[in-house]
């Protein structure tokens, strides 16, 4: 949605208002954050149960690679601790491994309008542990 469309919509409830506010924050972030071939944008998407992330090259408009907490790889790496933050940290580590395979060392972190706290922070720290420079 464009900035004008986001401004025109009237919130119809608390959840709707929160979603619109997050979309506005994300639009503001996207003005400053751009992904290139050398340093792609690491986009995070958070739902109530899962986390998803993609490496995006904005110059070409393509997704380089992605990861989700729904994947079997993450389930196989989980031990006894099945908390969402632990899943997010492991997903960040997996994203770092996939980026290294593609020859990517550093990325621009796009938190998607979410607060840098909890699962978003755990994902970023997992990516740093895996060797990505954010």
N, C-alpha and C positions, 0 to 999 in steps of 0.2 A: 504494500500500500504506500502511496505517496504521503508526504507530510500534510498536504491539504486534506486528503481523505481522512487521515488520522485525526485532524483537528475538527472536522465537521461532524463526526459521529458522536452522538450523545450516549453516554454510558447508561445501560439498562439494568444495572445491578452491580454488586460489589465485585463479582468475578469478572464481569465484562469490563468494568473500569480498570481493574488490575491488569488484565490482558492488554488493553489499549495503552496504559501507561508504560508497560514493558515494551510494547512495539514502538512507542515514541522514543524511549530511551535507546533502543536498538538503532532506530533511524538516526539519532544524533551521533551514536558511536560510529556508524557506517560512514558518516561524512569524513571522519578523520582516519579511519582504519582501512587500508587497502592491501590486498595480497598480491604479490608478484611471483614470478617463476622462482626467483632466488629466495624469497621470504614469503611463503603463502600465508593466508589467513586461517587460523584454527578456530572454527565456529563451533560453539557448544549449544546444544538444545537439551533442555531439561523438561521431563514430564513428571508426573507424580510418582511413577515407578522406575523409570529408566533415564539414562543419559545417552545422547548420541553426539558425535562430533565428526567434523569433516575438515579436510585441508582443501582450501579453495584458492585457485589462481584467478583473481579478478580481472587480470589483463586479458586472458583468453576466455574467461567465463566457464571454467571447467572445475570439477571436483577431482582432486588428485587421489585421495583415499579417504576412507571413513571407518568408523568403529561405533559399536553400540553395545550397551550392557546386556542386550538380548542375545548376543552371539554365544555360541557353544564354547568358543575359546576362553571367554571370561569365566563361564561356569566351571570349566575344567581347572582354571587357576585358583578358584575360590577354595578355601579349606573349610574350617568351621565357622569363620566369621562371614556372614552373608548380609551384613549391613549395606545400605545403599552407598554410604561414603566409601567403604572398602571396594565395592564394585566400581565406583567412579575412579578411584585411584588406580586400580588394575587396568581400567579402560584407558586411562592416560598413559600408562606404561606401554600398553599395546599400541596406542597411536604413535608413541615415540619410536617403537620398533619398526612399525610400518613406514614411518617417515624416513628413518635411517636407510631402509631398503631402497627407497626412492631417491636417496642422496640429499635429503633435506636436513640441515643442521639447526636452523633457527626459523621461528614463525612469529607472526603477529597474533596475539590472543584476542579473540572477539568473544566476550562473555555473553553476547546475545541479549543485553539489557537486564540480565539477572545480576543480583548482588554477588560480589566476589566473596562468597561465604559458603560453608557447608560443602555440598557436592561439587559445586563449580570450582571451589578452591582445591578440593581433594583431587579433582581431575587435572588441574594445572600443576599441582605438586607432583602427581604421578608422571606427567609428561616430562617435567624437569628431572625427576629421578631416572627416567628412561634415557635422558641425554639431550632432550630438546632445549634450545635456548629460547625463552619467551621474553 
